[in-house]
Amino acid sequence: MELDEYLPVLEKTNRRCCDAAAEAVLEHGWQAPVPGCPGWRLDDLVWHLSEVQHFWAWVVRTRAPDPSTYVEPARHPDDELLGFLAAQNAELETVLAGADPAERVWTWAAQQDVAFVLRRQTLEATVHTADVEQVLGDVRPIPAAVGLDGLDEWLDVMVPSALPHGPPAGAHPLVFHAVDADAERTLFPGSRPFPIAVLTGNAGDLLLAAWRRVPIEVLTVDGDPAQAAAMIGLVSLE
């Protein structure tokens, strides 16, 4: 994706997330379990996304050189969560719209600029929106470009963060074939001569599988599904 594409996607995704959360509360209540996040309830998920957006809006608004002066918000009661989420959506969108993507800010990654925050928060919202929609049993398709960009970020940013010393001893290449984007990506390339499996599906489903939000079985697997799942399991982002 291009830099100017992220903010419109974030805005659309935030609206979709708020709408889905409101519907999920009405249908299932705040204590509904979130299938993609074992141990979490709907209120945990909505509060988490609100906190994340609150933090990164602060980082960009203050041009923070580090997070040492950040003050975490107090946990809101459940009946205030939807309003708090909407407020954080608006604040994050506003500060990102007013910032130069090239401007330096603190991040936890090697890339220390607003562009990193813009991309990361768009993709964070994308995955968590799917989490909310899982509560409803109605996960809408993720656009191909967004799904592929998310998969690229997972491979290029998240995997090295989780495995800074490179692939572990048991790693084998795992190929992701995104049919709607006509693209292939590989986890642990070069770790063995041949891939242990090829996963085929839409880019959005591959992204959710990489983040362990959906089981491997939602994809077409050429190879051993258990071994494919094990390769993804080597990437611990807890």
Summary of the structure (lengths in Angstrom):
residues: 238
radius of gyration: 18.0
end to end distance: 26.4
largest distance: 54.3
contacts: 740
relative contact order: 0.12
helix: 54%
strand: 10%
